Amino acid sequence: MIEAGAHLLNDADWVVPVPLHPWRRARRGFNQAEALARHLGVPMRRVLWRVRATAPQAALDARARRRNVEGAFNLSPWLMLRRRQQWLEGRTVVLIDDVRTTGATLDACAAVLKTAGAVEVRALTVAKADLHAVGRERSRTETAA
């Protein structure tokens, strides 16, 4: 991930993991995006907060995914104004997540970071899923059942 994302990580100020809703994180025991972000050689900041639980994205089409994450993210309630100014205003940050399908989650997070003053928001994921392939696989499974 470091090698493949070197052009995104180079000259970035921070990496920011996409947050899980607190209940989902508690159930899972960890946030996979945060686990990835810790090993990229760029300081990590937890500045985002998932303010609302969302339905799992796997079964949703692109439009539904965008609606699902609309308003789901905000700045962390623990982020004081001084830290926000220090960590976000005029900074280049790289969002970290495990999988990108339509980019709806990353877009929603990036909008919050840009509104808070980040000058540039990049995104780095371990994998990119093909939404159409996911839909075809789902159709085959439903047909077989």
N, C-alpha and C positions, 0 to 999 in steps of 0.2 A: 504494500500500500504506500509506503514511504517512497519507493522508487517510482511507481506509476504516477504518484501525485506530486512529485518533486516540483513541477512547474507551478502547482497551486500553493504548495507550502512555502516555497521560496519567497522570502520577504513578507510573509504574513506575520501579523502581530500576535494572533492567538488562534487556537482552534476552539470551536464551540460545538459540543455534542448536541444532537437533537434530543430533547428531553422526553422521557416517558411520563405519563400521568403518575402521580405519587402512588396510587393504588396498584397500578400495573407494575411499577418498579418494586413495590413491596412484595407482590405476589411472585414476581420473577426472581427477585433477589439481586438484580444488577441491571444496568442499562448498557446494552451492547455497543451503542454509539460512544458512550463515555469510555468503555473499556478499550475501544479502538483508538480514541483520541489521546489517551494517555501515552501511547507508544509511538507518536509521530515526530517527536523531537522539537515540537513547538509548544510553548506554554498553553495550557488548557484553562478556559474560563467557563464556569457554569452560569451563564447570564440569562438563559431562557428558561421559561417555566411553562409546562403544559397546564393551562388553567381549566381545561375541560376534558373529560374522558371522551375518546372518539371510538367509533366502531372500527373493527379491524378493516384495513384497506383491501385485503386480498380479493374479496368478492365484488369490489366496486369498479365501475368504469371510470374513465378520466374525469368526467364532469362531477360524478358523485364523490370522487376522492377530493376534489377541490372544495366542494361544499362541506364535506366531512371535517376538514381541518380548518375551515374558515373560522377565525376568531378563537382557535384552540391554543394559541401561543401568546405569551406576553413576556415582558422582562421579569426576571425573578423578583419576588417580593423582598428578597434579602439583599438586593442590589441597591445600595445607597447612591444618591445623586453623585457624590464625589467619585465613587468607583465607576459609575456609569460613564462619567465624563472621561475618566482616566482610561477605561478599558474599551470604550466604544467610539467616542467622538473622534473622527478623523482617522480611524483605524481600518486596517484590512484584516478581515476575519475569514476563516475557513470553516464552514459548517461540516460536521462529520455525521454520517449515518451509515447503516449497514447496506441497505438496498435502495436504489432509485428506480422507480417505475415510471410514473408520469412527472415526477418532480413537484407534486402538489405540496407535500410536507416541507420540502426544502424551500419552495417559494414562499410559503406562509411564514416560516422562520426567518428567511432573508428579509421579508417586508418589515418585521419587527425590529431587526437589527439595523436596517437602513433608517427607519423612522427614529431610532435612538441615536443616530449619528454616524454609524459605520460608513466609511467612504466607499468601501468595496466589500462585497460578500461573495465568496467562492464556495463551491460545494465539492466534497470528496466522499465517495462511497466505495465500499468493497466491491459491489456488484451493481449491474444495471439489468433489471428484468424487462422482458418484452411483454407488455400488457396484452398484446394480441395472442401471443403464445400461451399466456396464462389463461386467457379466455378459451382458446382451443382445447387446452388440457382439461379445463373445467367441463366443457361440452362433451368430450370423450368420456369423462368419468360419469357424467349424468346419463349418457347414452348406454354405457356399460351396466349401469345399476338397474 
